[in-house]
Amino acid sequence: MSIDIEAFGTQKKKQTKKSLVLASVMLAMFMGAIEATIVSTAMPAIVADLGGFTLYSWVFSAYLLMNSVTVLIYGKLSDLFGRKPILSIGIIIFLIGSILCGLAGSMKTLIIFRLIQGFGAGAVTPIATTIVGDIYTTEERAKIQGYLSSVWGISAITGPAVGGLLVQYVSWHYVFWINIPLGLLSLVGLWLFLHEDVVKKRHEIDYLGAFLLTITISSLMFILIEGGSRWSWGSWQLMGLMSITALALIAFVFQEGRATEPVMPFSIWKERSIFVANMTSLTSGIILIGISSFLPTFVQGVMEQTPIVAGFTLTTMSIGWPIASTLSGKMLISMGYRKTSIIGGAFLVVGSVVFVTMSSSAGPVWAAAGSFLVGAGMGFTSTAFIVSIQSTVEWQQRGIATAANMFMRNLGNTIGAALLGGILNNRMAHFFTENNKSLTVDDANKLLKVAERNQLTVSVKRILQEGLTFSLHSVYYVVLTFAVISMLLILFIPKKKMES
């Protein structure tokens, strides 16, 4: 089925105002960034209010699922029809999902609304980053990527603080509604100041590829979350899902090979630097979600700190990220992609070691230090990867190439949220079976609400906290494993300096 680009209306040939477009792009990215920090901070309060600790990881997984599935589709559509209309559609859907999330009355409805929110979020970061690649030169991109990463630093300072205050003094519902003014301002700026000259022609949309991709990722996520928890690994449900995942993946690869304009053109993966960057983004995505999703739970439930303190232990991650990203932009010119990325990989490993050795008595400063190191590692690597990829491909493939890298990180987030959430539930259930069979995983909710925690007997609270510590350390050992894998992958990046 073909779609005419004129369906999106004609575009007057006007001069794009770079600085104002950059400001609009940064607003859009800030909307997504502050969403991540606020929701992670608010999750203990949300699960304490709505219940269902076993559904904890689904709040992240639902959002990340749709984000991962749609990021490639949006990236391809932006190459076909232009960045502005596709990014605008994504922002509008994201805002609708945000409004609905704030109205959720149960964990199940919240998960459904997070699917909608994630459906829109898939457009925001990759297309915003691609716009920067379009309007700035190669050397300028290295500097501007530092600006884009500073968005995470700003959101890191404001997000947890605002989220913690809203949770503590107002209501967690408002953490979703804070996106609305940001999204509207970004839309206005994009439509007033970004002017594209897109070649108008008929295109073939790879609907079958998009459908097969959705089936593959969805079934994989169910396997990772429910495997060994609700369903045993040898059950017919999981065996069926594994078969569906394998068949859908094979069909997707076959479809992309024959599609006229594939959702994922595998030709761009033949460049070794792109292949390594994408695979490392997958592993670093698992690391990122492993820290950001579960750290507030440890700080509040085990260390018995407030939501604000828990939020600020994540803040340092988003402060380390833009600092390292800014340095990375300068180092790329003098040192090249490989050495800059190796430094980032080393930070990821050291940061993961900090979390593996974290105890209840270590205090929030220890947790914050680990977050900072992981954030620095992400800043060095992600900036090097994006600048390298955008410098390797032409405009016609820049959207999908950038989106492919974002997709791999999002896929890592999705796999990580499901895999690590499953490990958390499984290990906690195992610990309670060994130490106190009357306790269940959902009893961990009581650690996250001060009033309920104070009503627990000393022995029950100790077992709950030990169970949470035990299970979270299992999660962090997996995070460390993927940090080591990331470092090994980075060593395969070809030795070359940035071209001007």
C-alpha positions as CSV (number, residue, x, y, z in Angstrom):
1,M,0.0,0.0,0.0
2,S,1.4,3.4,-0.9
3,I,1.0,6.7,0.8
4,D,1.5,10.1,-0.9
5,I,3.6,12.6,1.1
6,E,1.1,15.3,0.1
7,A,-1.2,13.8,2.7
8,F,0.9,15.7,5.2
9,G,0.4,19.0,3.5
10,T,2.8,21.2,1.5
11,Q,5.8,22.9,3.1
12,K,6.8,26.4,2.3
13,K,10.4,26.9,1.6
14,K,11.6,29.0,4.5
15,Q,14.9,29.2,6.4
16,T,15.2,26.9,9.3
17,K,16.2,28.8,12.5
18,K,18.8,26.4,14.0
19,S,18.9,27.7,17.5
20,L,15.2,27.8,18.0
21,V,14.8,24.3,16.4
22,L,17.5,23.1,18.8
23,A,15.5,24.6,21.7
24,S,12.3,22.9,20.6
25,V,14.1,19.6,20.1
26,M,15.7,19.9,23.6
27,L,12.2,20.6,25.1
28,A,10.9,17.4,23.4
29,M,13.8,15.4,24.8
30,F,13.4,17.0,28.2
31,M,9.8,15.8,28.2
32,G,11.0,12.2,27.8
33,A,13.9,12.6,30.1
34,I,12.0,14.0,33.0
35,E,9.4,11.3,32.5
36,A,12.1,8.7,33.2
37,T,13.4,10.2,36.3
38,I,10.0,11.2,37.8
39,V,8.3,7.8,37.2
40,S,11.3,5.9,38.6
41,T,11.2,8.1,41.7
42,A,7.4,7.7,42.0
43,M,7.1,4.0,41.4
44,P,7.5,2.9,45.0
45,A,4.6,5.3,45.9
46,I,2.5,4.1,42.9
47,V,2.9,0.4,43.7
48,A,2.2,1.1,47.4
49,D,-1.0,2.9,46.4
50,L,-2.2,0.6,43.7
51,G,-0.7,-2.6,45.0
52,G,0.6,-5.5,42.8
53,F,4.4,-5.6,43.4
54,T,4.5,-8.5,40.9
55,L,3.4,-6.1,38.2
56,Y,6.1,-3.6,39.1
57,S,8.3,-4.4,36.1
58,W,5.3,-4.3,33.7
59,V,4.9,-0.6,34.2
60,F,8.4,-0.1,32.7
61,S,8.1,-3.0,30.3
62,A,4.8,-1.9,28.7
63,Y,6.2,1.6,28.0
64,L,9.5,0.2,26.7
65,L,7.8,-2.4,24.6
66,M,5.9,0.1,22.5
67,N,8.9,2.5,22.5
68,S,11.1,-0.3,21.1
69,V,8.6,-1.5,18.5
70,T,7.8,2.0,17.2
71,V,11.2,3.6,17.2
72,L,12.3,1.9,14.0
73,I,9.0,2.6,12.3
74,Y,9.1,6.3,13.2
75,G,12.7,6.5,12.1
76,K,11.9,5.1,8.7
77,L,8.8,7.3,8.3
78,S,10.9,10.3,9.1
79,D,13.2,9.4,6.2
80,L,10.2,9.1,3.9
81,F,8.0,12.0,5.0
82,G,10.2,14.3,6.9
83,R,11.1,14.7,10.6
84,K,8.6,17.4,11.6
85,P,5.2,15.7,10.9
86,I,6.3,12.3,12.3
87,L,7.8,13.8,15.5
88,S,4.7,15.9,16.0
89,I,2.5,12.8,15.8
90,G,4.7,11.0,18.4
91,I,4.5,14.0,20.8
92,I,0.7,14.2,20.6
93,I,0.3,10.5,21.3
94,F,2.8,10.7,24.1
95,L,0.8,13.6,25.7
96,I,-2.5,11.6,25.4
97,G,-0.9,8.6,27.1
98,S,0.5,10.9,29.9
99,I,-2.9,12.3,30.6
100,L,-4.4,8.8,30.8
101,C,-1.6,7.5,33.1
102,G,-2.3,10.3,35.6
103,L,-6.0,9.1,35.6
104,A,-5.1,5.4,36.2
105,G,-6.9,3.8,39.1
106,S,-5.2,0.4,39.1
107,M,-1.9,-1.1,38.1
108,K,-3.6,-2.9,35.1
109,T,-5.0,0.3,33.7
110,L,-1.7,2.1,34.3
111,I,0.1,-0.5,32.3
112,I,-2.4,-0.1,29.4
113,F,-2.0,3.6,29.4
114,R,1.8,3.2,29.6
115,L,1.5,1.3,26.3
116,I,-0.1,4.4,24.7
117,Q,2.6,6.7,26.2
118,G,5.4,4.4,24.9
119,F,3.7,4.3,21.5
120,G,4.3,8.1,21.2
121,A,7.7,8.1,23.0
122,G,9.2,6.0,20.2
123,A,9.3,9.1,18.0
124,V,10.8,11.6,20.4
125,T,14.5,10.9,21.1
126,P,15.5,9.3,17.7
127,I,13.9,11.9,15.5
128,A,15.0,14.8,17.8
129,T,18.5,13.5,17.5
130,T,18.2,13.0,13.8
131,I,17.1,16.6,13.3
132,V,20.3,17.7,14.9
133,G,22.2,15.5,12.5
134,D,20.4,17.1,9.6
135,I,20.9,20.8,10.4
136,Y,24.5,20.7,11.8
137,T,27.8,19.7,10.4
138,T,29.8,16.7,11.6
139,E,32.1,18.7,13.9
140,E,29.1,20.7,15.2
141,R,27.2,17.5,16.0
142,A,29.9,16.5,18.5
143,K,29.3,19.7,20.4
144,I,25.5,19.8,20.0
145,Q,25.2,16.2,21.3
146,G,26.7,17.6,24.5
147,Y,23.9,20.1,24.6
148,L,21.3,17.4,24.1
149,S,22.8,15.3,26.8
150,S,22.6,18.3,29.2
151,V,18.9,17.8,29.0
152,W,19.3,14.7,31.0
153,G,21.3,16.6,33.6
154,I,18.7,19.3,33.9
155,S,15.9,16.7,34.2
156,A,18.0,14.8,36.7
157,I,18.1,17.8,39.0
158,T,14.4,18.9,38.5
159,G,12.8,15.4,38.0
160,P,13.5,13.6,41.2
161,A,13.1,16.8,43.2
162,V,9.7,17.6,41.7
163,G,8.7,13.9,41.6
164,G,9.6,13.5,45.3
165,L,7.8,16.6,46.3
166,L,4.7,15.6,44.3
167,V,4.7,12.1,45.8
168,Q,5.3,13.3,49.3
169,Y,3.0,16.3,49.4
170,V,0.5,16.1,46.6
171,S,-0.1,12.9,44.6
172,W,1.8,10.6,42.2
173,H,-0.8,11.2,39.5
174,Y,0.7,14.6,38.8
175,V,4.1,13.2,37.8
176,F,2.5,12.2,34.4
177,W,0.8,15.5,33.8
178,I,3.9,17.6,34.1
179,N,4.7,16.6,30.5
180,I,1.8,18.5,28.9
181,P,3.1,22.0,28.8
182,L,6.6,20.8,27.7
183,G,5.1,18.9,24.8
184,L,2.9,21.7,23.6
185,L,5.8,24.2,23.7
186,S,7.9,21.8,21.7
187,L,5.2,21.4,19.0
188,V,4.8,25.1,18.6
189,G,8.6,25.6,18.1
190,L,8.9,22.8,15.6
191,W,6.1,24.0,13.4
192,L,7.2,27.7,13.5
193,F,11.0,27.3,13.0
194,L,11.8,23.9,11.3
195,H,11.4,23.9,7.5
196,E,12.3,20.8,5.6
197,D,12.8,20.3,1.8
198,V,11.5,16.7,1.5
199,V,11.4,15.1,-2.0
200,K,7.7,14.3,-2.7
201,K,7.3,10.8,-4.0
202,R,5.2,7.7,-3.4
203,H,6.5,5.3,-0.8
204,E,5.9,1.6,0.1
205,I,5.4,1.3,3.8
206,D,6.7,-2.0,5.3
207,Y,3.5,-2.8,7.3
208,L,4.3,-6.6,7.4
209,G,7.8,-5.9,8.8
210,A,6.4,-3.6,11.5
211,F,3.8,-6.3,12.5
212,L,6.4,-9.1,12.6
213,L,8.7,-6.9,14.7
214,T,5.9,-6.2,17.2
215,I,5.1,-9.9,17.5
216,T,8.8,-10.8,18.0
217,I,9.5,-8.3,20.7
218,S,6.1,-8.8,22.5
219,S,6.5,-12.5,22.8
220,L,10.1,-12.2,23.8
221,M,9.1,-9.8,26.6
222,F,6.4,-12.2,27.9
223,I,9.0,-15.0,28.0
224,L,11.5,-13.0,30.0
225,I,9.0,-11.6,32.5
226,E,6.9,-14.7,33.2
227,G,9.5,-17.4,32.6
228,G,10.3,-19.2,35.9
229,S,7.7,-17.0,37.7
230,R,4.1,-17.5,36.6
231,W,5.0,-20.2,34.1
232,S,7.8,-22.8,34.5
233,W,10.4,-22.9,31.8
234,G,9.2,-26.2,30.5
235,S,5.5,-25.2,30.4
236,W,3.5,-25.3,27.2
237,Q,2.8,-21.6,27.5
238,L,6.5,-20.7,27.4
239,M,7.4,-23.3,24.7
240,G,4.6,-21.8,22.6
241,L,5.9,-18.3,23.1
242,M,9.4,-19.4,22.2
243,S,8.2,-20.9,19.0
244,I,6.3,-17.8,18.1
245,T,9.3,-15.6,18.8
246,A,11.6,-17.7,16.7
247,L,9.2,-17.9,13.8
248,A,8.3,-14.2,13.9
249,L,12.0,-13.3,14.0
250,I,12.8,-15.5,11.0
251,A,9.9,-14.1,9.1
252,F,11.0,-10.5,10.0
253,V,14.5,-11.1,8.7
254,F,13.1,-12.6,5.4
255,Q,10.6,-9.8,5.0
256,E,13.3,-7.1,5.5
257,G,15.4,-8.8,2.8
258,R,12.6,-8.5,0.2
259,A,10.8,-5.3,1.2
260,T,11.3,-2.3,-1.1
261,E,11.7,0.1,1.8
262,P,12.3,-2.1,4.9
263,V,11.7,-1.0,8.5
264,M,15.2,-2.2,9.3
265,P,17.6,-2.1,6.3
266,F,20.3,-4.6,7.3
267,S,22.7,-3.1,4.8
268,I,23.7,-0.4,7.3
269,W,24.8,-3.1,9.8
270,K,27.5,-4.2,7.4
271,E,29.6,-1.2,8.6
272,R,31.5,-2.6,11.5
273,S,31.4,0.6,13.5
274,I,27.6,0.7,13.3
275,F,27.3,-3.0,14.1
276,V,29.4,-2.7,17.3
277,A,27.7,0.6,18.3
278,N,24.3,-1.1,18.0
279,M,25.2,-4.2,19.9
280,T,26.9,-2.2,22.7
281,S,23.8,0.0,22.9
282,L,21.8,-3.2,23.5
283,T,23.9,-4.3,26.4
284,S,24.2,-0.8,27.9
285,G,20.4,-0.5,27.6
286,I,20.1,-3.5,30.0
287,I,22.5,-1.9,32.4
288,L,20.6,1.4,32.3
289,I,17.2,0.0,33.1
290,G,18.7,-2.3,35.8
291,I,19.9,0.7,37.7
292,S,17.2,3.2,37.1
293,S,14.2,0.9,37.7
294,F,15.3,-0.8,40.9
295,L,17.6,1.6,42.7
296,P,14.8,3.7,44.3
297,T,13.2,0.5,45.7
298,F,16.5,-0.5,47.4
299,V,17.1,3.0,48.8
300,Q,13.5,3.3,50.1
301,G,12.8,-0.3,51.1
302,V,16.2,-1.4,52.5
303,M,18.0,1.9,53.4
304,E,14.6,3.3,54.6
305,Q,15.2,6.7,52.9
306,T,12.5,9.1,51.6
307,P,11.3,9.3,48.0
308,I,13.3,12.5,47.6
309,V,16.6,10.9,48.7
310,A,15.9,7.9,46.5
311,G,15.3,10.2,43.6
312,F,18.6,12.0,44.1
313,T,20.5,8.8,44.0
314,L,19.4,8.5,40.4
315,T,20.0,12.2,39.8
316,T,23.8,11.7,39.8
317,M,23.5,9.3,36.9
318,S,21.9,12.0,34.8
319,I,24.5,14.5,35.9
320,G,27.4,12.2,35.0
321,W,25.8,11.6,31.6
322,P,25.9,15.2,30.2
323,I,29.3,15.9,31.8
324,A,30.8,12.9,30.0
325,S,28.9,13.6,26.8
326,T,30.3,17.1,26.6
327,L,33.8,15.8,27.2
328,S,33.2,13.0,24.7
329,G,32.3,15.6,22.0
330,K,35.7,17.2,22.4
331,M,37.6,13.9,22.8
332,L,36.1,12.5,19.6
333,I,38.1,15.1,17.6
334,S,41.4,14.5,19.3
335,M,41.2,10.8,20.3
336,G,38.8,9.2,17.9
337,Y,35.7,7.0,18.4
338,R,37.4,3.9,19.8
339,K,39.4,5.4,22.6
340,T,36.5,7.6,23.7
341,S,34.2,4.6,23.8
342,I,36.7,2.5,25.7
343,I,36.8,5.1,28.5
344,G,33.0,4.9,28.6
345,G,33.1,1.2,28.8
346,A,35.5,1.3,31.7
347,F,33.1,3.6,33.6
348,L,30.2,1.2,33.1
349,V,32.2,-1.7,34.6
350,V,33.4,0.3,37.6
351,G,29.9,1.7,38.2
352,S,28.4,-1.8,38.1
353,V,31.0,-3.0,40.6
354,V,29.8,-0.3,43.0
355,F,26.2,-1.6,42.9
356,V,27.3,-5.2,43.3
357,T,29.1,-4.3,46.5
358,M,26.3,-2.0,47.8
359,S,24.8,-2.9,51.2
360,S,22.1,-1.5,53.4
361,S,24.7,0.2,55.6
362,A,26.5,1.8,52.7
363,G,24.1,4.7,52.6
364,P,22.6,6.7,49.7
365,V,26.0,8.4,48.9
366,W,27.4,5.0,47.8
367,A,24.3,4.4,45.6
368,A,24.7,7.9,44.1
369,A,28.4,7.3,43.3
370,G,27.5,4.2,41.4
371,S,24.8,6.0,39.5
372,F,27.3,8.8,38.5
373,L,29.8,6.3,37.2
374,V,27.3,4.5,35.1
375,G,25.9,7.8,33.8
376,A,29.4,8.9,32.8
377,G,29.9,5.6,31.0
378,M,26.6,6.1,29.1
379,G,27.6,9.7,28.2
380,F,31.0,8.8,26.7
381,T,29.7,5.8,24.7
382,S,26.3,7.1,23.5
383,T,27.7,10.4,22.1
384,A,30.5,8.6,20.3
385,F,28.1,6.1,18.8
386,I,25.6,8.7,17.5
387,V,28.1,11.0,16.0
388,S,29.9,8.0,14.3
389,I,26.7,6.6,12.9
390,Q,25.3,9.9,11.6
391,S,28.7,10.6,9.9
392,T,28.7,7.2,8.2
393,V,25.3,7.4,6.4
394,E,23.5,9.9,4.1
395,W,20.3,11.9,4.8
396,Q,18.1,9.2,3.2
397,Q,19.2,6.7,5.8
398,R,20.2,8.9,8.7
399,G,16.7,8.7,10.3
400,I,16.6,4.9,10.3
401,A,20.3,4.6,11.2
402,T,19.9,6.8,14.3
403,A,16.6,5.0,15.1
404,A,18.3,1.6,14.8
405,N,20.8,2.6,17.5
406,M,18.1,4.0,19.7
407,F,16.1,0.8,19.0
408,M,18.9,-1.4,20.2
409,R,19.2,0.6,23.5
410,N,15.4,0.5,23.9
411,L,15.4,-3.2,23.1
412,G,18.1,-3.5,25.8
413,N,15.8,-1.5,28.2
414,T,12.9,-3.8,27.3
415,I,14.8,-7.0,27.7
416,G,16.5,-5.7,30.9
417,A,13.2,-4.6,32.5
418,A,11.6,-8.0,31.7
419,L,14.7,-10.2,32.5
420,L,15.8,-8.3,35.6
421,G,12.2,-8.0,36.8
422,G,11.8,-11.7,36.4
423,I,15.1,-12.4,38.3
424,L,14.0,-10.0,41.1
425,N,10.6,-11.8,41.6
426,N,12.2,-15.3,41.2
427,R,15.0,-14.7,43.7
428,M,12.7,-13.0,46.2
429,A,10.2,-15.9,46.1
430,H,13.1,-18.3,46.5
431,F,14.4,-16.4,49.5
432,F,11.0,-16.3,51.2
433,T,10.5,-20.1,50.6
434,E,13.8,-20.8,52.3
435,N,13.4,-18.3,55.2
436,N,9.7,-17.6,55.8
437,K,7.1,-19.4,53.8
438,S,4.3,-17.2,55.0
439,L,5.7,-14.2,53.1
440,T,5.1,-13.5,49.4
441,V,6.8,-11.2,46.9
442,D,3.8,-8.8,47.2
443,D,4.7,-8.4,50.9
444,A,7.6,-6.3,49.7
445,N,5.0,-3.5,49.2
446,K,5.1,-3.0,53.0
447,L,8.7,-1.8,52.9
448,L,7.8,1.0,50.5
449,K,5.3,2.8,52.7
450,V,6.6,4.3,55.9
451,A,3.3,3.7,57.9
452,E,3.1,0.0,56.9
453,R,6.9,-0.5,57.4
454,N,6.7,0.8,60.9
455,Q,3.9,-1.6,61.8
456,L,6.1,-4.6,60.9
457,T,7.7,-6.7,63.6
458,V,11.5,-6.5,63.7
459,S,11.9,-10.1,62.5
460,V,9.5,-9.7,59.6
461,K,11.0,-6.4,58.5
462,R,14.5,-7.9,58.6
463,I,13.5,-10.9,56.5
464,L,11.7,-8.6,53.9
465,Q,14.8,-6.3,53.7
466,E,17.2,-9.2,53.5
467,G,15.0,-10.8,50.7
468,L,15.0,-7.5,48.8
469,T,18.7,-7.1,49.2
470,F,19.4,-10.6,48.1
471,S,17.2,-10.4,45.0
472,L,18.5,-6.9,44.0
473,H,22.1,-8.1,44.3
474,S,21.3,-10.9,41.9
475,V,20.0,-8.2,39.5
476,Y,23.2,-6.2,39.9
477,Y,25.4,-9.2,39.2
478,V,23.6,-9.6,35.9
479,V,24.1,-5.8,35.3
480,L,27.9,-6.2,35.9
481,T,28.0,-9.1,33.4
482,F,26.5,-7.0,30.7
483,A,28.9,-4.2,31.6
484,V,31.8,-6.5,30.9
485,I,30.2,-7.7,27.6
486,S,29.9,-4.0,26.6
487,M,33.6,-3.4,27.2
488,L,34.5,-6.4,25.2
489,L,32.3,-5.3,22.3
490,I,33.8,-1.8,22.3
491,L,37.3,-3.2,21.8
492,F,36.1,-4.3,18.3
493,I,35.4,-0.7,17.2
494,P,37.7,0.1,14.2
495,K,40.5,2.6,14.8
496,K,39.6,5.8,13.0
497,K,39.4,9.5,13.9
498,M,36.4,11.8,13.3
499,E,36.1,13.2,9.8
500,S,35.4,16.9,9.5
